[in-house]
Each structure stands twice: as structure tokens, then as C-alpha cells.
């Protein structure tokens, strides 16, 4: 089994970045201007008011080469939303 990393790409203009945990993902998304609630865009992505349509946020578990292995679970998705909200100081 490959070593899993969280991969995130915030919209069309960003590069893929790898993270070790959901807290780091939420902090990065806050820095990129994403606001909650994040909604499912497709199997491997979410959207926020700032990132919609084809400009959605890719977020998934992948291998060292950013190849997708699995999407976030519903619990992980909810946790990112919770952490994103708390990272904004609310």
C-alpha cells in the first residue's frame, strides 16, 4: 500500500500541494480565500463561494505522485469544514 498524502489544488490557477493532515488542508484553504461551507463538487473535489464550477478545489488522498487513491470520507469532509470555520476565528 502506498504512503497516502492529502493533495489539494485550490482552483485552476494553483498547483497541487501535499499535506499530512486535515488541519493543514483547512489552514491552506483559508489562506487561499476559501470559505465554508465546502460542498461536494465531484468525487475528488469540493466547492466554496470563491471556487465554483470548473474552478473547484481538488482535495483527495493520493500517492507520492498525486495520483488519486480515494476521496475524502464524509467525516473527513465535515472535519475540514469545522477546521476551516475555526481557522477563521469563529
C-alpha angles and dihedrals in degrees: 000000000000122000105266123226131178110246123200133182114179104208133318096302098055133083125235112269127191125222136183099218148015093255091061090048092052092047091050092048090050089052089050090054100254116150130198146290097059110200128200111267096176139322094299103027150054135204135217130184088273096045113047139147113000088350093071128136117261111214124164146125112269146158128267090281094053092253108151118251101167141345124246114280117240089255092052090047090052091047092053088052091050092048092045090054092048092046087061089058098251 
